[in-house]
Amino acid sequence: MPSFDRFDRRHYTTTSVPAGYGAWAPTYESTVEDCMDLALLNRIASVPWDGVTRAADLGCGSGRTASWLRTIGPFPIDGVDITPEMLQLARTRGVHDRLVHGDVRSTGLDTGAYDLVVCCLVDEHLPDLGPLYEEARRLLVPPATFVMVGFHPFFIMSTGMPTHFDSTDGDTLAIETHVHLLGEHMAAAGGTGFQASELHEQLVDDEFIRLKPSWEACRDWPFSYAWVWSLP
């Protein structure tokens, strides 16, 4: 897979995922917009939401995804995140039934305990997708679904923009970013028995540009995606 270094135009100081999200936590909720990820969840049609019995929220962050899930069903939700500061935000939000400090590639959650796994805005921080898909497969009992929402590789490559934020001292910091082409997802998912059910791509549209006027030059470029993988 291509290295992000090949496309990087910003050359921000780059930090690790735990350190980066730990520093971002105080302002995270005010900088990540629903049109980036939750808008894609609203477009998913193949997931039998009303039949979900238990969900795992990998890379749960501040609990934004779990809050969305709470609007569609009463099922229990267990969250996992590698950053203690983000887990504290999730605890404050109070939408998970259980929160675990751990890596999305090795969560420590029970095998075969879930019929839905979701993972939002995480995969660009992983050098290899295989372990994430393998862990999602381990957690699921068929019939089940794995929903993956991420930063679109086209946008990363075209803009040379990593995941980044402005720290409280005014510096702009990047968080370790990797490029994963859509074919890499197909290979990782297929290798663990998943079948593709849906793929949605969120474009930079009027709502994006209202929030980020400087992105006018990126109008109609794909910013994020949502894969829906089924496990028959």
PABAMI-405766 format. One line per field, with one value per atom (N, C-alpha, C): atom name; x, y, z. Coordinates in Angstrom, 3 decimals, always signed. Layout:
name	CA, ...
east	X, ...
north	Y, ...
up	Z, ...
END
This chain:
name	N, CA, C, N, CA, C, N, CA, C, N, CA, C, N, CA, C, N, CA, C, N, CA, C, N, CA, C, N, CA, C, N, CA, C, N, CA, C, N, CA, C, N, CA, C, N, CA, C, N, CA, C, N, CA, C, N, CA, C, N, CA, C, N, CA, C, N, CA, C, N, CA, C, N, CA, C, N, CA, C, N, CA, C, N, CA, C, N, CA, C, N, CA, C, N, CA, C, N, CA, C, N, CA, C, N, CA, C, N, CA, C, N, CA, C, N, CA, C, N, CA, C, N, CA, C, N, CA, C, N, CA, C, N, CA, C, N, CA, C, N, CA, C, N, CA, C, N, CA, C, N, CA, C, N, CA, C, N, CA, C, N, CA, C, N, CA, C, N, CA, C, N, CA, C, N, CA, C, N, CA, C, N, CA, C, N, CA, C, N, CA, C, N, CA, C, N, CA, C, N, CA, C, N, CA, C, N, CA, C, N, CA, C, N, CA, C, N, CA, C, N, CA, C, N, CA, C, N, CA, C, N, CA, C, N, CA, C, N, CA, C, N, CA, C, N, CA, C, N, CA, C, N, CA, C, N, CA, C, N, CA, C, N, CA, C, N, CA, C, N, CA, C, N, CA, C, N, CA, C, N, CA, C, N, CA, C, N, CA, C, N, CA, C, N, CA, C, N, CA, C, N, CA, C, N, CA, C, N, CA, C, N, CA, C, N, CA, C, N, CA, C, N, CA, C, N, CA, C, N, CA, C, N, CA, C, N, CA, C, N, CA, C, N, CA, C, N, CA, C, N, CA, C, N, CA, C, N, CA, C, N, CA, C, N, CA, C, N, CA, C, N, CA, C, N, CA, C, N, CA, C, N, CA, C, N, CA, C, N, CA, C, N, CA, C, N, CA, C, N, CA, C, N, CA, C, N, CA, C, N, CA, C, N, CA, C, N, CA, C, N, CA, C, N, CA, C, N, CA, C, N, CA, C, N, CA, C, N, CA, C, N, CA, C, N, CA, C, N, CA, C, N, CA, C, N, CA, C, N, CA, C, N, CA, C, N, CA, C, N, CA, C, N, CA, C, N, CA, C, N, CA, C, N, CA, C, N, CA, C, N, CA, C, N, CA, C, N, CA, C, N, CA, C, N, CA, C, N, CA, C, N, CA, C, N, CA, C, N, CA, C, N, CA, C, N, CA, C, N, CA, C, N, CA, C, N, CA, C, N, CA, C, N, CA, C, N, CA, C, N, CA, C, N, CA, C, N, CA, C, N, CA, C, N, CA, C, N, CA, C, N, CA, C, N, CA, C, N, CA, C, N, CA, C, N, CA, C, N, CA, C, N, CA, C, N, CA, C, N, CA, C, N, CA, C, N, CA, C, N, CA, C, N, CA, C, N, CA, C, N, CA, C, N, CA, C, N, CA, C, N, CA, C, N, CA, C, N, CA, C, N, CA, C, N, CA, C, N, CA, C, N, CA, C, N, CA, C, N, CA, C, N, CA, C, N, CA, C, N, CA, C, N, CA, C, N, CA, C, N, CA, C, N, CA, C, N, CA, C, N, CA, C, N, CA, C, N, CA, C, N, CA, C, N, CA, C, N, CA, C, N, CA, C, N, CA, C, N, CA, C, N, CA, C, N, CA, C, N, CA, C, N, CA, C, N, CA, C, N, CA, C, N, CA, C, N, CA, C, N, CA, C, N, CA, C, N, CA, C, N, CA, C, N, CA, C, N, CA, C, N, CA, C, N, CA, C, N, CA, C, N, CA, C, N, CA, C, N, CA, C, N, CA, C, N, CA, C, N, CA, C, N, CA, C, N, CA, C, N, CA, C
east	+0.827, +0.000, +0.874, +0.407, +1.224, +1.391, +2.546, +2.822, +2.268, +1.718, +1.218, +2.329, +3.553, +4.676, +4.778, +4.350, +4.397, +3.463, +2.418, +1.394, +1.374, +2.075, +1.997, +2.396, +1.447, +1.733, +1.792, +1.392, +1.297, +2.556, +3.156, +4.400, +4.266, +3.101, +2.895, +3.745, +4.039, +4.610, +3.609, +4.080, +3.189, +3.379, +2.257, +2.286, +1.565, +1.702, +1.056, -0.441, -1.169, -2.618, -2.997, -2.464, -2.858, -2.490, -1.278, -0.850, -1.655, -1.903, -2.635, -4.069, -4.778, -6.172, -6.284, -5.274, -5.269, -5.197, -4.361, -4.235, -5.446, -6.085, -7.242, -8.529, -8.570, -9.806, -10.543, -9.864, -10.600, -11.416, -11.012, -11.723, -12.334, -12.203, -12.617, -14.091, -14.955, -16.387, -16.776, -16.018, -16.359, -15.744, -14.919, -14.218, -14.615, -15.162, -15.577, -17.068, -17.427, -18.800, -19.540, -20.848, -21.660, -21.603, -21.429, -21.416, -20.214, -19.212, -18.031, -18.267, -19.107, -19.264, -20.707, -21.389, -22.738, -23.706, -23.467, -24.325, -24.294, -23.155, -23.058, -23.830, -23.791, -24.557, -26.040, -26.510, -27.915, -28.311, -27.340, -27.633, -27.635, -27.208, -27.110, -28.506, -28.737, -30.066, -30.075, -28.921, -28.904, -28.782, -28.481, -28.293, -29.650, -29.988, -31.254, -31.144, -31.130, -30.893, -31.816, -33.079, -34.046, -33.827, -32.939, -32.653, -31.328, -30.574, -29.271, -29.479, -28.662, -28.763, -27.628, -26.439, -25.324, -24.312, -23.783, -22.852, -21.529, -20.453, -19.122, -18.734, -18.300, -17.936, -16.422, -15.720, -14.256, -13.693, -12.776, -12.305, -13.430, -14.048, -15.303, -15.131, -13.899, -13.665, -14.554, -15.150, -15.963, -17.379, -17.726, -19.062, -20.035, -19.531, -20.417, -21.173, -20.454, -21.105, -22.129, -21.770, -22.704, -23.945, -23.782, -24.949, -25.882, -25.318, -26.145, -26.848, -26.103, -26.710, -27.865, -27.757, -28.826, -30.121, -30.033, -31.246, -32.002, -31.358, -32.002, -32.319, -31.849, -32.148, -31.712, -32.333, -32.013, -30.943, -30.277, -29.334, -28.107, -27.465, -26.243, -25.094, -24.229, -23.085, -21.840, -20.813, -19.522, -18.525, -17.795, -16.838, -15.405, -14.519, -13.084, -12.340, -11.358, -10.522, -9.154, -8.146, -6.767, -6.365, -7.211, -6.858, -7.673, -7.054, -7.808, -8.638, -8.108, -8.838, -10.121, -10.106, -11.312, -12.310, -11.797, -12.689, -13.395, -12.700, -13.336, -14.470, -14.295, -15.391, -16.575, -16.284, -17.360, -18.070, -17.306, -17.933, -18.877, -18.433, -19.261, -20.540, -20.426, -21.592, -22.599, -22.092, -22.941, -23.815, -23.365, -24.199, -23.754, -22.551, -22.078, -22.478, -22.635, -22.857, -21.539, -20.481, -19.156, -18.120, -17.067, -15.973, -14.661, -13.837, -12.598, -11.447, -10.359, -9.139, -8.391, -8.317, -7.653, -7.500, -6.810, -6.513, -7.620, -8.017, -9.078, -8.666, -7.377, -6.893, -6.794, -6.948, -6.896, -7.655, -8.971, -9.830, -9.948, -9.794, -10.049, -11.511, -12.380, -13.799, -14.016, -15.177, -15.454, -15.647, -15.148, -15.317, -16.777, -17.274, -18.618, -19.720, -19.498, -20.480, -21.353, -21.140, -21.802, -22.368, -23.446, -23.932, -23.791, -23.197, -22.858, -21.550, -20.614, -19.394, -19.343, -19.066, -18.891, -17.510, -16.928, -15.603, -15.571, -15.499, -15.594, -14.347, -13.825, -12.694, -11.490, -11.151, -10.039, -9.018, -9.461, -8.566, -7.380, -7.485, -6.346, -5.175, -5.409, -4.328, -3.624, -4.052, -3.478, -2.587, -1.391, -0.519, -1.010, -1.820, -2.306, -3.747, -4.627, -6.044, -6.358, -5.519, -5.824, -6.190, -5.383, -5.700, -7.032, -7.440, -8.732, -9.877, -9.815, -10.870, -10.882, -9.723, -9.667, -10.286, -10.042, -10.620, -12.138, -12.608, -14.053, -14.695, -14.046, -14.587, -14.615, -13.593, -13.553, -14.703, -15.046, -16.074, -17.482, -17.678, -19.025, -19.474, -20.771, -21.403, -22.409, -22.300, -23.206, -24.653, -25.613, -25.444, -25.143, -24.223, -23.739, -23.268, -22.949, -22.564, -21.392, -20.478, -19.369, -19.494, -19.644, -19.764, -18.485, -17.848, -16.590, -16.765, -16.518, -16.568, -15.176, -14.684, -13.327, -13.085, -11.885, -11.371, -11.031, -11.623, -11.490, -10.052, -9.481, -8.102, -7.928, -8.965, -8.857, -8.598, -9.309, -9.155, -7.775, -7.336, -6.006, -4.927, -5.031, -4.006, -4.077, -5.293, -5.451, -5.085, -5.409, -5.140, -3.816, -3.278, -2.075, -2.319, -3.566, -3.979, -4.072, -3.305, -3.462, -4.581, -4.966, -5.814, -5.010, -5.599, -4.852, -5.790, -5.213, -5.992, -5.108, -5.744, -5.011, -4.949, -3.756, -3.584, -3.929, -4.055, -4.441, -3.368, -2.127, -1.074, -0.896, -1.820, -1.823, -1.103, -0.434, +0.259, -0.718, -0.474, -1.232, -0.439, -1.072, -0.423, -1.156, -0.402, -0.969, -0.910, -1.885, -1.881, -1.505, -0.681, -0.186, -1.269, -1.000, -1.988, -1.432, -2.276, -1.914, -2.968, -2.545, -3.452, -3.860, -5.172, -5.681, -6.655, -6.258, -7.138, -8.318, -9.394, -10.601, -10.343, -9.442, -9.118, -8.470, -7.763, -7.162, -8.249, -9.311, -10.443, -11.067, -11.240, -11.824, -10.987, -9.674, -8.794, -8.842, -8.793, -8.798, -10.134, -11.217, -12.545, -12.786, -12.459, -12.665, -11.845, -10.657, -9.799, -10.302, -11.265, -11.822, -13.282, -13.782, -15.123, -16.245, -15.936, -16.978, -17.384, -18.630, -19.139, -19.617, -19.287, -19.677, -21.179, -21.845, -23.274, -23.548, -22.777, -22.976, -21.649, -21.545, -20.453, -21.032, -20.865, -21.310, -20.106, -20.130, -19.062, -19.675, -19.181, -19.677, -18.852, -19.514, -18.825, -18.767, -17.799, -17.755, -18.881, -19.944, -21.155, -21.415, -22.622, -22.951, -22.788, -23.172, -23.076, -21.620, -20.756, -19.329, -18.803, -19.148, -18.585, -19.155, -20.385, -20.929, -20.086, -19.660, -18.859, -17.396, -16.911, -15.501, -15.430, -15.667, -15.705, -14.436, -13.289, -12.039, -11.963, -12.916, -12.913, -13.668, -14.037, -14.762, -14.012, -12.699, -11.909, -12.044, -12.523, -12.687, -14.135, -14.985, -16.396, -16.525, -17.404, -17.724, -16.612, -15.556, -14.571, -15.090, -14.790, -15.191, -14.327, -14.963, -14.240, -14.168, -15.264, -15.308, -16.106, -16.072, -16.763, -17.368, -18.317, -18.868, -18.992, -18.252, -18.392, -19.345, -20.207, -21.026, -20.684, -20.192, -19.769, -20.698, -21.187, -22.061, -21.311, -21.729, -21.168, -22.335, -22.573, -23.757, -23.718
north	-1.187, +0.000, +1.255, +2.334, +3.556, +4.160, +4.749, +5.394, +6.814, +7.256, +8.624, +9.635, +9.296, +10.214, +10.674, +9.805, +10.128, +11.292, +11.487, +12.480, +13.678, +13.594, +14.609, +15.996, +16.949, +18.328, +19.272, +18.797, +19.667, +19.618, +18.446, +18.267, +18.758, +18.459, +18.779, +17.838, +18.285, +17.374, +16.255, +15.007, +13.854, +13.146, +12.765, +12.099, +10.768, +9.964, +8.646, +8.814, +7.731, +7.776, +8.094, +7.392, +7.725, +9.144, +9.580, +10.925, +11.978, +11.723, +12.686, +12.875, +11.769, +11.894, +12.338, +12.032, +12.536, +14.056, +14.623, +16.075, +16.716, +15.977, +16.497, +16.437, +15.582, +15.314, +16.576, +17.610, +18.774, +19.504, +19.409, +20.135, +19.211, +17.898, +16.950, +17.122, +17.213, +17.273, +18.497, +19.555, +20.778, +20.847, +19.858, +19.915, +18.806, +17.706, +16.611, +16.762, +16.891, +17.174, +15.903, +15.888, +14.711, +14.359, +15.352, +15.067, +14.231, +14.127, +13.346, +11.851, +11.448, +10.019, +9.602, +10.311, +9.888, +9.994, +10.930, +11.041, +9.764, +9.094, +7.835, +6.718, +6.683, +5.671, +5.800, +7.014, +7.230, +6.692, +6.441, +5.950, +4.429, +3.754, +2.291, +1.660, +0.744, +0.132, -1.364, -2.028, -3.486, -4.043, -3.206, -3.697, -3.817, -4.988, -5.156, -4.586, -3.270, -2.606, -3.101, -3.353, -3.743, -5.159, -5.901, -7.260, -7.413, -6.318, -6.380, -6.711, -7.644, -8.018, -7.429, -7.240, -6.619, -6.081, -4.881, -4.251, -3.949, -4.034, -3.606, -2.380, -1.340, -0.062, +0.085, -0.235, -0.270, +1.098, +1.593, +2.952, +3.914, +3.685, +4.366, +5.850, +6.296, +7.711, +8.319, +9.446, +10.192, +9.658, +8.647, +8.074, +8.599, +9.304, +9.849, +8.753, +7.692, +6.605, +5.891, +5.618, +4.937, +5.782, +7.090, +7.964, +7.821, +7.719, +7.495, +6.141, +5.105, +3.778, +3.774, +4.553, +4.617, +5.157, +5.908, +6.459, +5.430, +4.297, +3.326, +2.000, +1.794, +0.534, +0.526, -0.326, -0.380, -1.398, -1.990, -3.072, -2.574, -3.442, -3.070, -2.765, -1.842, -1.428, -1.418, -2.159, -2.159, -1.381, -0.461, +0.366, +0.061, +0.204, -0.010, +1.168, +1.703, +2.764, +2.711, +3.160, +3.095, +4.342, +5.371, +6.656, +6.903, +6.933, +7.127, +8.402, +9.484, +10.747, +10.676, +9.938, +9.777, +8.867, +7.849, +6.984, +7.770, +8.727, +9.549, +10.376, +10.881, +11.586, +10.655, +9.410, +8.441, +8.120, +7.997, +7.735, +8.869, +10.080, +11.235, +11.237, +10.786, +10.744, +9.699, +8.569, +7.576, +6.744, +6.482, +5.718, +4.260, +3.925, +2.544, +1.766, +0.466, -0.409, -0.815, -0.830, -1.205, -0.488, -0.009, +0.649, -0.028, -0.311, -1.053, -0.265, -0.147, +0.460, -0.622, -0.484, -1.512, -1.107, -1.949, -1.744, -2.380, -1.729, -2.283, -3.600, -3.882, -5.124, -6.266, -5.941, -6.951, -6.384, -6.496, -5.742, -6.339, -7.652, -8.314, -8.620, -8.238, -8.564, -10.046, -10.549, -11.978, -12.397, -13.570, -14.142, -14.491, -14.142, -14.522, -13.949, -12.773, -12.183, -11.120, -10.806, -9.669, -10.059, -9.373, -9.530, -8.235, -7.217, -5.975, -5.437, -5.135, -4.417, -3.165, -2.019, -0.777, -0.212, +0.458, +1.052, +2.311, +3.473, +4.742, +5.597, +6.069, +7.002, +6.463, +5.228, +4.549, +4.008, +3.434, +2.597, +3.355, +4.694, +5.434, +5.501, +5.077, +5.088, +3.735, +2.755, +1.415, +1.137, +0.621, +0.324, -0.833, -1.717, -2.919, -3.154, -3.393, -3.597, -5.009, -5.973, -7.368, -7.633, -7.191, -7.480, -6.895, -5.745, -5.170, -6.047, -6.469, -7.330, -8.682, -9.199, -10.477, -10.357, -9.229, -9.038, -8.870, -8.123, -7.987, -9.348, -10.168, -11.513, -12.350, -12.232, -13.006, -12.624, -11.365, -10.890, -11.271, -11.539, -11.707, -13.165, -13.347, -14.647, -14.500, -15.318, -15.173, -15.527, -14.928, -13.872, -12.543, -11.785, -10.586, -9.571, -8.371, -7.264, -6.502, -6.096, -5.222, -3.949, -2.813, -1.514, -0.733, -0.327, +0.407, +1.759, +2.834, +4.189, +4.784, +5.388, +5.897, +7.094, +7.636, +8.771, +8.243, +8.798, +8.255, +8.390, +7.312, +7.401, +8.435, +8.627, +9.636, +11.013, +11.344, +12.667, +12.819, +11.775, +11.824, +12.038, +11.291, +11.346, +12.650, +13.131, +14.313, +15.597, +15.671, +16.891, +16.831, +15.631, +15.487, +15.824, +15.599, +15.999, +14.798, +14.777, +13.714, +14.078, +13.151, +13.489, +14.433, +15.586, +16.592, +17.426, +18.200, +19.055, +20.178, +21.216, +22.320, +22.088, +22.017, +21.773, +23.027, +22.865, +23.983, +25.066, +24.722, +25.745, +26.384, +26.047, +26.713, +25.994, +24.906, +24.140, +23.219, +22.984, +21.989, +20.686, +19.624, +18.322, +17.307, +16.445, +15.327, +14.076, +13.190, +11.880, +10.863, +9.927, +8.909, +8.496, +8.677, +8.437, +7.487, +6.558, +5.594, +5.617, +5.271, +5.206, +3.760, +3.512, +2.173, +2.273, +1.758, +1.766, +0.830, +1.056, +0.258, -1.217, -1.504, -2.901, -3.599, -2.855, -3.450, -3.887, -3.089, -3.487, -4.774, -4.846, -6.045, -7.271, -7.140, -8.281, -8.691, -7.712, -8.025, -8.623, -8.073, -8.572, -9.964, -10.135, -11.431, -12.523, -12.170, -13.151, -13.634, -12.913, -13.322, -13.760, -13.897, -14.450, -13.451, -12.145, -11.140, -11.011, -10.637, -10.341, -8.897, -8.173, -6.775, -6.651, -5.849, -5.587, -4.197, -3.207, -1.828, -1.087, -0.085, +0.877, +2.245, +3.185, +4.558, +5.484, +6.551, +7.542, +8.923, +9.618, +10.954, +12.001, +12.804, +13.846, +15.148, +15.969, +17.322, +18.102, +18.334, +18.931, +20.299, +20.805, +22.133, +22.211, +21.141, +21.149, +21.208, +20.430, +20.491, +21.907, +22.497, +23.802, +24.896, +24.723, +25.675, +25.648, +24.453, +24.311, +24.655, +24.369, +24.590, +25.303, +26.608, +27.337, +27.198, +27.000, +26.892, +25.616, +24.711, +23.461, +23.559, +24.733, +24.892, +24.209, +24.292, +23.671, +22.158, +21.570, +20.116, +19.686, +20.589, +20.243, +19.002, +18.084, +16.833, +15.790, +16.030, +14.986, +14.081, +12.785, +11.899, +12.144, +12.398, +12.659, +11.433, +10.695, +9.525, +8.421, +7.244, +6.086, +5.263, +4.422, +3.433, +2.100, +1.127, -0.250, -0.967, -1.785, -2.682, -4.106, -4.875, -6.257, -7.209, -8.199, -9.174, -10.479, -11.174, -12.471, -13.447, -14.152, -15.028, -16.142
up	+0.000, +0.000, +0.000, -0.634, -0.669, +0.721, +0.952, +2.231, +2.217, +3.356, +3.432, +3.190, +3.542, +3.342, +1.888, +0.976, -0.454, -0.799, +0.005, -0.325, +0.628, +1.723, +2.782, +2.265, +2.349, +1.953, +3.154, +4.311, +5.485, +6.354, +6.456, +7.224, +8.665, +9.245, +10.648, +11.516, +12.714, +13.696, +13.943, +13.883, +13.985, +15.312, +15.906, +17.197, +17.119, +18.133, +18.169, +18.394, +18.187, +18.375, +19.824, +20.833, +22.210, +22.611, +22.259, +22.629, +21.890, +20.608, +19.802, +20.264, +20.426, +20.846, +22.304, +23.095, +24.457, +24.485, +23.605, +23.532, +22.857, +21.945, +21.197, +22.018, +23.004, +23.739, +24.207, +24.730, +25.224, +24.161, +22.882, +21.820, +20.770, +20.957, +19.931, +19.549, +20.538, +20.263, +19.443, +19.540, +18.822, +17.429, +17.069, +15.779, +14.815, +15.297, +14.415, +14.143, +12.880, +12.483, +12.076, +12.289, +11.970, +10.491, +9.621, +8.188, +7.783, +8.655, +8.337, +8.463, +9.422, +9.680, +9.964, +10.854, +11.228, +10.056, +9.150, +7.969, +7.143, +7.121, +6.381, +7.081, +8.403, +9.124, +8.819, +8.632, +8.322, +6.951, +6.093, +4.738, +4.642, +5.680, +5.637, +5.668, +4.731, +4.608, +4.888, +4.859, +4.924, +6.337, +7.321, +8.690, +9.380, +9.918, +10.641, +12.058, +12.168, +13.444, +14.547, +14.178, +15.210, +15.721, +15.065, +15.504, +16.227, +16.380, +17.060, +18.535, +19.039, +20.454, +21.294, +20.697, +21.420, +20.406, +20.647, +19.718, +20.397, +19.617, +20.056, +19.243, +19.945, +19.350, +19.465, +18.372, +18.395, +18.042, +18.874, +18.712, +19.048, +20.182, +20.525, +20.775, +21.059, +21.243, +22.307, +21.984, +22.933, +23.078, +22.268, +22.343, +21.308, +20.283, +19.256, +18.526, +18.129, +17.396, +18.261, +19.503, +20.399, +20.653, +20.713, +20.874, +19.686, +18.501, +17.310, +17.389, +17.805, +17.918, +18.913, +19.964, +20.972, +20.394, +19.301, +18.696, +17.867, +17.588, +16.712, +17.397, +18.623, +19.293, +20.736, +21.553, +22.982, +23.350, +22.358, +22.622, +23.392, +24.178, +24.909, +23.950, +24.358, +23.547, +24.430, +24.008, +24.696, +23.857, +24.486, +23.771, +24.141, +23.165, +23.359, +22.751, +23.492, +22.930, +23.593, +22.848, +23.336, +24.115, +24.080, +24.687, +25.948, +27.124, +28.371, +28.396, +27.829, +27.848, +27.026, +25.930, +25.130, +25.837, +26.503, +27.280, +28.385, +28.965, +29.999, +29.409, +28.198, +27.529, +27.320, +26.918, +26.710, +28.022, +29.097, +30.405, +30.787, +30.550, +30.866, +30.045, +28.816, +27.934, +28.411, +28.902, +29.541, +28.633, +27.396, +26.466, +26.313, +26.786, +26.704, +27.959, +27.801, +28.943, +29.591, +28.802, +29.293, +28.471, +29.114, +28.421, +28.804, +27.795, +27.991, +27.378, +28.123, +27.581, +26.819, +25.503, +24.716, +23.266, +22.521, +21.111, +20.275, +19.185, +18.342, +17.698, +17.643, +17.027, +18.034, +19.304, +20.363, +21.553, +21.499, +22.413, +23.804, +23.908, +25.176, +25.409, +24.472, +24.588, +24.287, +24.685, +24.555, +23.102, +22.773, +21.439, +21.199, +20.006, +19.600, +20.464, +21.021, +21.942, +21.293, +20.011, +19.376, +18.018, +17.631, +16.264, +15.467, +16.073, +15.376, +15.940, +15.043, +15.402, +14.533, +15.150, +14.406, +14.712, +13.723, +13.884, +13.021, +13.651, +12.926, +13.108, +11.972, +11.938, +12.700, +12.400, +13.072, +12.090, +10.977, +10.172, +9.598, +9.410, +8.862, +9.836, +11.079, +12.071, +12.184, +11.395, +11.483, +10.279, +10.493, +9.350, +8.505, +9.095, +8.402, +8.822, +7.851, +8.157, +8.630, +8.286, +8.581, +10.034, +10.996, +12.399, +12.869, +12.326, +12.708, +12.215, +10.963, +10.430, +11.142, +11.468, +12.184, +13.581, +14.260, +15.576, +15.491, +14.493, +14.317, +14.076, +13.271, +13.007, +14.278, +15.101, +16.349, +17.279, +17.307, +18.220, +17.799, +16.514, +15.977, +15.955, +16.139, +15.951, +14.808, +13.764, +12.617, +12.973, +12.236, +11.237, +11.912, +11.330, +11.998, +10.960, +11.455, +10.579, +11.177, +10.305, +10.674, +9.846, +10.513, +9.843, +10.077, +8.992, +9.057, +8.375, +9.104, +8.552, +8.674, +7.592, +7.642, +6.751, +6.891, +6.133, +4.735, +3.686, +2.339, +1.826, +1.274, +0.784, -0.326, -1.139, -2.209, -1.612, -0.541, +0.059, +0.698, +1.390, +2.006, +0.948, -0.150, -1.181, -1.985, -2.260, -3.109, -2.380, -1.099, -0.335, +0.415, +0.580, +1.389, +2.839, +3.291, +4.635, +5.561, +6.627, +7.618, +8.593, +9.428, +10.565, +11.456, +11.780, +12.526, +13.391, +14.303, +15.190, +15.691, +16.207, +16.821, +18.320, +18.850, +20.277, +21.077, +22.373, +23.226, +23.283, +22.902, +22.894, +21.518, +20.586, +19.295, +18.180, +18.467, +17.424, +16.704, +15.417, +14.668, +14.672, +15.147, +15.246, +14.388, +13.753, +13.008, +13.859, +13.639, +14.281, +13.212, +13.575, +12.636, +11.648, +10.357, +9.311, +8.262, +7.827, +6.779, +5.681, +4.482, +3.342, +3.108, +3.067, +2.763, +1.600, +0.442, -0.715, -0.485, -1.222, -1.011, -1.279, -2.199, -2.482, -1.305, -0.464, +0.723, +1.707, +1.803, +2.638, +2.103, +0.780, +0.183, +0.507, +0.414, +0.663, +2.129, +3.040, +4.472, +4.894, +4.385, +4.743, +4.169, +2.897, +2.264, +2.910, +3.382, +4.019, +5.358, +5.927, +7.216, +7.112, +5.874, +5.678, +5.551, +5.537, +5.373, +3.907, +3.699, +2.369, +2.339, +1.263, +1.154, +0.904, +1.726, +1.554, +1.004, +1.465, +1.017, +1.063, +0.194, +0.263, -0.056, +0.872, +0.671, +0.766, -0.024, +0.005, +0.212, +1.230, +1.560, +0.824, -0.010, -0.759, +0.039, -0.297, +0.242, -0.423, +0.305, -0.246, +0.380, +0.171, +0.691, +2.208, +2.923, +4.367, +4.814, +4.159, +4.468, +4.284, +3.150, +2.812, +3.708, +4.163, +5.141, +6.419, +6.831, +8.039, +7.811, +6.602, +6.268, +4.920, +4.880, +3.602, +2.769, +3.410, +2.658, +1.825, +2.025, +1.275, -0.049, -0.466, -1.729, -2.882, -2.865, -3.935, -3.951, -2.837, -2.739, -2.965, -3.392, -3.597, -4.475, -4.041, -4.743, -4.681, -3.907, -3.660, -2.544, -2.599, -1.493, -0.269, +0.880, +2.116, +3.009, +3.099, +3.984, +3.300, +3.880, +3.310, +4.443, +4.067, +5.004, +4.279, +4.756, +4.295, +5.255, +4.698, +5.509, +5.086, +6.038, +5.791, +6.548, +5.835, +6.478, +6.717, +7.757, +8.103, +8.141, +7.040, +6.963, +7.996
END
